Amino acid sequence: MFKKILVPIDGSPASLRALELAIEFAMKDGSKLTLIHVVSPTPICSKPAMIDEMRSIGNSVLEAASAKCDAFGISAKKLLRVAESNQTSTAYEIFREAVDGNYDCVIIGSRGYSGGMGILMGSVAISVALSLPCTTIIVR
């Protein structure tokens, strides 16, 4: 059904459920999975040491998601992006990767950790779904 699936991962329960669905597609249809984590520093957290710490946490989230794929015999590509404060956003980085990478599906959790651990819950998923030219599946 889908050849290339992009799965935004932030470690939230919804993003992990999205990963589970993507793994099901990969097992059934042979889809290639790419996991993406976007670090979104706020102006308060824009010091290099803080961004490095956020990158480290993001890599840990990606490693845990990749290990889940490995457990099912699925190899997944891992991407870490940084949304530059006041220049881009988490939704835009996901959109850009989906379009530039020619994905035919994005599977994203409905409520993630964004904007102060979820103050804007769902806004990334909605922005991505409304913007993308490919199939977007939002998982609750």
Order of alpha helices (4+ residues) and beta strands (2+ residues): beta-alpha-beta-alpha-beta-alpha-beta-alpha-alpha-beta
